[in-house]
């Protein structure tokens, strides 16, 4: 399965960083946030990436070119203009970097990488948000729903105090400082699971994925929501970046799931029932252990 990552926007709300590099290249713990996102997907068995480049996209291409070289033992034969790689210590990723334009909207970027996708289910997310999302479970949920698109629904921690105020009253009925959990609304957290047919919902480069395509999918009953109640955080501002850096330095980066063992696959219920059923043998005879043949 492939994962498409949107990495071409200007990142104007974090201009302190994005003025010199694309937002997905802003570093957390010495690594671009794009690398962190790819590590999350790789932990869940997805190693094939399509990166939608745009603003300062050459810096993303240069990063991966250097990343491979800097993590390998090499011999340069200057007289032959050759380079031999002896040992490569990088992740086993397949990374396709696509120039999707400077001004292209999110939907247009996805539409432009269509030729690099096959006819199977794929993932999509933003290049500026991390979380301990159980992507394997999200994929299983998506397939069980049978919808064309599944988004990951998250509750973003509140940054300000909120209160109820009716139109015909000046009195505050209730107040909550920085609401969390059930007190905050569900929002789109990215980490989509999509079917190729969603690409037909995108008209042009000017199409925002979050507007007409998603609105139409929802209206047609083709948009499901996978609820994620764990950690999730976008990097919209310098404040967000500093907060993520602090968590990383303190060893509290909950999105660093790749240090954990991969989640075990749920057992097949039919097989579990077969294995648990008692086996009776005629008196004086033995029963051989069952042989489970793999399905080709």
Secondary structure per residue as TSV (DSSP state, phi and psi in degrees):
chain	resnum	aa	ss	phi	psi
A	1	X	-	360.0	144.6
A	2	X	E	-103.2	153.6
A	3	X	E	-121.6	124.4
A	4	X	E	-96.9	132.0
A	5	X	E	-121.6	123.6
A	6	X	E	-79.3	114.7
A	7	X	E	-136.7	31.6
A	8	X	-	-115.6	-0.9
A	9	X	-	-74.3	170.0
A	10	X	-	-81.2	-27.4
A	11	X	-	64.7	47.9
A	12	X	G	-65.5	-25.4
A	13	X	G	-79.5	-6.0
A	14	X	G	-128.4	46.2
A	15	X	H	-62.0	-21.7
A	16	X	H	-58.9	-30.7
A	17	X	H	-102.6	-44.5
A	18	X	H	-73.5	-7.7
A	19	X	T	-67.4	-23.5
A	20	X	T	-114.8	-11.5
A	21	X	S	-157.4	157.7
A	22	X	-	-65.7	147.8
A	23	X	G	-52.5	-42.8
A	24	X	G	-63.3	-13.1
A	25	X	G	-94.6	-0.4
A	26	X	-	-64.5	132.7
A	27	X	E	-91.4	142.9
A	28	X	E	-125.1	119.4
A	29	X	T	63.0	30.9
A	30	X	T	82.5	3.7
A	31	X	E	-127.8	143.8
A	32	X	E	-59.2	146.4
A	33	X	H	-60.0	-27.0
A	34	X	H	-59.6	-41.8
A	35	X	H	-62.0	-41.8
A	36	X	H	-60.3	-43.5
A	37	X	H	-63.5	-42.6
A	38	X	H	-65.7	-36.1
A	39	X	H	-64.6	-36.0
A	40	X	H	-62.2	-48.4
A	41	X	H	-64.3	-41.2
A	42	X	H	-62.5	-35.1
A	43	X	H	-59.3	-30.4
A	44	X	T	-98.1	18.2
A	45	X	T	89.4	9.8
A	46	X	-	-106.6	116.5
A	47	X	-	-122.0	3.1
A	48	X	E	-109.5	113.6
A	49	X	E	-120.4	143.0
A	50	X	E	-121.0	114.4
A	51	X	E	-100.7	121.7
A	52	X	E	-86.6	99.9
A	53	X	E	-89.1	159.4
A	54	X	-	-159.5	-101.3
A	55	X	T	-58.8	121.6
A	56	X	T	51.9	37.1
A	57	X	H	-61.5	-25.7
A	58	X	H	-61.9	-26.7
A	59	X	H	-71.6	-32.4
A	60	X	H	-69.5	-43.2
A	61	X	H	-62.7	-41.5
A	62	X	H	-64.9	-37.4
A	63	X	H	-60.3	-48.2
A	64	X	H	-70.1	-32.8
A	65	X	H	-63.8	-46.8
A	66	X	H	-69.9	-37.0
A	67	X	H	-60.1	-43.0
A	68	X	H	-63.1	-46.0
A	69	X	H	-67.7	-41.2
A	70	X	H	-72.1	-16.0
A	71	X	T	-110.5	26.6
A	72	X	E	-135.9	153.3
A	73	X	E	-91.9	125.9
A	74	X	E	-134.0	156.8
A	75	X	E	-122.6	127.2
A	76	X	E	-101.9	122.3
A	77	X	E	-99.3	91.6
A	78	X	T	-63.0	-33.0
A	79	X	T	-71.4	-23.1
A	80	X	T	-108.6	-1.5
A	81	X	T	57.4	46.0
A	82	X	E	-123.7	153.8
A	83	X	E	-132.8	127.9
A	84	X	E	-114.4	126.3
A	85	X	E	-93.8	121.0
A	86	X	E	-90.1	-45.9
A	87	X	E	-146.7	130.5
A	88	X	E	-113.3	122.2
A	89	X	-	-103.1	12.5
A	90	X	S	-81.3	168.8
A	91	X	-	-66.4	151.5
A	92	X	-	-79.7	62.7
A	93	X	-	-102.8	151.4
A	94	X	E	-112.3	111.6
A	95	X	E	-117.2	116.8
A	96	X	E	-106.6	120.5
A	97	X	E	-106.1	119.4
A	98	X	E	-119.9	127.8
A	99	X	E	-76.8	109.2
A	100	X	-	-105.4	13.3
A	101	X	-	98.2	154.6
A	102	X	S	-75.5	-42.6
A	103	X	S	-103.2	3.7
A	104	X	-	-65.9	140.1
A	105	X	-	-80.4	171.5
A	106	X	H	-58.6	-43.2
A	107	X	H	-66.5	-40.9
A	108	X	H	-62.1	-37.2
A	109	X	H	-64.0	-44.0
A	110	X	H	-62.2	-41.3
A	111	X	H	-62.9	-35.8
A	112	X	H	-70.9	-20.1
A	113	X	T	-98.0	12.2
A	114	X	G	-53.4	-40.0
A	115	X	G	-67.5	-15.6
A	116	X	G	-97.0	2.6
A	117	X	-	-107.8	154.3
A	118	X	-	-101.5	-163.1
A	119	X	S	-94.7	27.8
A	120	X	S	-119.2	170.6
A	121	X	-	-57.1	141.8
A	122	X	E	-141.0	166.6
A	123	X	E	-105.1	158.1
A	124	X	E	-146.9	137.5
A	125	X	E	-153.6	174.6
A	126	X	E	-90.4	149.8
A	127	X	T	-85.9	24.6
A	128	X	T	-143.3	21.2
A	129	X	E	-138.0	138.0
A	130	X	E	-125.6	159.3
A	131	X	E	-175.6	165.6
A	132	X	-	-93.5	46.1
A	133	X	-	-66.3	133.0
A	134	X	-	-82.8	88.8
A	135	X	H	-65.5	-36.3
A	136	X	H	-59.2	-45.2
A	137	X	H	-66.0	-36.9
A	138	X	H	-62.7	-39.5
A	139	X	H	-67.0	-44.2
A	140	X	H	-62.3	-41.5
A	141	X	H	-60.7	-45.8
A	142	X	H	-58.4	-46.3
A	143	X	H	-66.9	-34.9
A	144	X	H	-69.2	-33.6
A	145	X	H	-72.2	-32.0
A	146	X	T	73.4	17.6
A	147	X	-	-90.4	166.0
A	148	X	S	-76.9	-26.5
A	149	X	E	-143.6	142.6
A	150	X	E	-132.5	128.3
A	151	X	E	-105.4	158.6
A	152	X	E	-92.9	117.7
A	153	X	E	-90.8	128.7
A	154	X	E	-130.5	161.6
A	155	X	E	-111.2	112.2
A	156	X	-	-79.7	129.9
A	157	X	-	-57.1	135.8
A	158	X	-	-70.8	146.7
A	159	X	S	-106.0	-14.1
A	160	X	S	-132.0	158.5
A	161	X	-	-70.1	140.5
A	162	X	E	-122.9	155.9
A	163	X	E	-153.6	162.9
A	164	X	-	-93.6	133.0
A	165	X	-	-144.1	113.7
A	166	X	-	-81.4	156.5
A	167	X	T	-60.3	-34.3
A	168	X	T	-100.7	22.6
A	169	X	-	-145.8	147.4
A	170	X	-	-105.7	5.5
A	171	X	S	-98.1	133.0
A	172	X	-	-79.8	121.7
A	173	X	-	-84.9	-32.0
A	174	X	-	-154.5	153.2
A	175	X	E	-141.8	135.5
A	176	X	E	-133.3	123.6
A	177	X	S	-83.2	122.7
A	178	X	S	46.7	69.3
A	179	X	-	-61.9	151.6
A	180	X	-	-137.4	167.7
A	181	X	G	61.2	-132.7
A	182	X	G	-64.5	-13.7
A	183	X	G	-82.4	-7.3
A	184	X	S	-112.6	151.2
A	185	X	-	-76.2	157.8
A	186	X	E	-72.1	136.9
A	187	X	E	-131.1	166.7
A	188	X	E	-74.5	116.3
A	189	X	-	-103.9	13.9
A	190	X	-	75.1	-142.8
A	191	X	-	45.3	55.5
A	192	X	E	-77.8	154.2
A	193	X	E	-123.2	125.3
A	194	X	E	-132.5	153.4
A	195	X	-	-98.0	149.9
A	196	X	G	-55.5	-26.6
A	197	X	G	-63.6	-18.2
A	198	X	G	-65.7	-22.5
A	199	X	G	-64.6	-24.6
A	200	X	G	-72.3	-11.8
A	201	X	G	-87.0	-4.3
A	202	X	-	-104.1	121.4
A	203	X	-	-84.9	-43.0
A	204	X	S	-159.7	-177.0
A	205	X	T	-61.2	-26.1
A	206	X	T	-83.8	1.2
A	207	X	-	-83.5	124.5
A	208	X	-	-85.4	125.9
A	209	X	I	-55.5	-36.2
A	210	X	I	-79.1	-7.7
A	211	X	I	-99.7	-107.9
A	212	X	I	-54.9	-47.4
A	213	X	I	-61.0	-49.7
A	214	X	H	-68.8	-36.2
A	215	X	H	-64.0	-40.8
A	216	X	H	-68.8	-41.5
A	217	X	H	-59.9	-42.5
A	218	X	H	-65.0	-42.7
A	219	X	H	-63.0	-34.6
A	220	X	T	-87.2	3.5
A	221	X	T	72.1	27.3
A	222	X	-	-111.8	14.7
A	223	X	E	-122.6	114.7
A	224	X	E	-105.0	162.3
A	225	X	E	-125.4	121.2
A	226	X	E	-93.8	112.1
A	227	X	E	-74.9	125.2
A	228	X	-	-118.7	119.4
A	229	X	-	-108.2	6.7
A	230	X	S	-88.5	-152.4
A	231	X	-	-75.2	138.9
A	232	X	E	-157.7	134.8
A	233	X	E	-153.7	123.4
A	234	X	E	-84.1	159.9
A	235	X	-	-111.5	74.1
A	236	X	-	-84.6	-33.3
A	237	X	S	-131.0	170.9
A	238	X	H	-62.7	-33.0
A	239	X	H	-60.6	-43.0
A	240	X	H	-63.1	-43.7
A	241	X	H	-61.8	-44.4
A	242	X	H	-65.2	-36.6
A	243	X	H	-65.8	-43.4
A	244	X	H	-64.6	-39.8
A	245	X	H	-63.1	-41.4
A	246	X	H	-63.4	-42.8
A	247	X	H	-61.8	-40.8
A	248	X	H	-63.9	-46.4
A	249	X	H	-66.1	-29.0
A	250	X	T	-86.1	-1.6
A	251	X	T	73.7	25.4
A	252	X	-	-115.3	24.0
A	253	X	-	-78.0	94.1
A	254	X	T	-66.6	-19.0
A	255	X	T	-79.5	-6.3
A	256	X	-	-79.3	62.0
A	257	X	G	-73.7	-17.1
A	258	X	G	-71.2	-8.1
A	259	X	G	-85.1	-5.2
A	260	X	S	-103.2	159.3
A	261	X	-	-66.9	142.1
A	262	X	-	-56.9	144.0
A	263	X	-	-61.6	136.3
A	264	X	-	-70.2	141.0
A	265	X	-	-68.0	143.6
A	266	X	-	-64.8	136.7
A	267	X	-	-66.1	147.7
A	268	X	-	-68.2	121.2
A	269	X	H	-63.5	-35.7
A	270	X	H	-67.5	-46.2
A	271	X	H	-62.8	-40.0
A	272	X	H	-62.4	-38.6
A	273	X	H	-67.3	-40.3
A	274	X	H	-63.3	-45.5
A	275	X	H	-68.8	-27.2
A	276	X	H	-86.7	-16.4
A	277	X	S	-70.6	139.6
A	278	X	-	-68.9	145.5
A	279	X	-	-115.0	123.0
A	280	X	-	-104.4	136.5
A	281	X	-	-120.0	148.1
A	282	X	-	-58.9	151.3
A	283	X	T	-57.7	132.1
A	284	X	T	84.9	1.2
A	285	X	-	-116.8	156.5
A	286	X	-	-107.7	154.4
A	287	X	-	-112.3	124.9
A	288	X	-	-72.1	151.1
A	289	X	-	-64.2	143.1
A	290	X	-	-67.4	146.6
A	291	X	-	-107.4	123.6
A	292	X	-	-96.3	116.3
A	293	X	-	-92.5	131.0
A	294	X	-	-66.4	146.8
A	295	X	-	-87.4	124.5
A	296	X	-	-81.5	360.0
